[in-house]
């Protein structure tokens, strides 16, 4: 029995490290706490916290309860890039009690970059639909582990008609919903927007 113990320990270690690798860079926060606890969570992922100061608002079409709370500018954390795309985590909270009301995670290159400098980047990204779709699947799989089976999902990119005159483009969406929360993972692959986004809010 003693001689077999190291073997079983090795197998357990390999399983554990395999799980960590699959979810690398897709750690999410879903607890409705004060924003300070979310910041502590981000610090647990990287002690060198990279905070972005930016005026960002959210519309009622994205967060239906936006008019119920007086929201402060979100805490925006730029995480150390671990996957195909850089990630910014945004935590919107009410001013009166610092409780998180809405969360948005954005996987996007140059998310807060200079508009004019983005044009060359857009050209580069326009040929990477397969890579974006693969990243979407990776993120979706990690969210299913956390949130369970989605209520609705696009199994592949959908051709979407453009209202801006820039031509048709690709989108994907996956929705999780119950009586407590709403969560949506989306992908936009369009001439001026190449992004994967996860939104999450509580219904109270």
Secondary structure, 3 states (H helix, E strand, C coil): CHHHHHHHHHHHHHHHHHHHHHCCCCCCCCCCCEHHHHHHHHHHHCCCCCEECCCCCCCCCCCCCHHHCCECCCEEEECCCCCCCCEEEEEEEECCCCEEEEEEEEEECCCCCCCCCHHHHHHHHCCCHHHHHHHHHHHHHHHHHHHCCCCEECCCCEEECCCCCCCCEEEEEEEEECCCEEEEEEEEEECCEEEEEEEEEECC
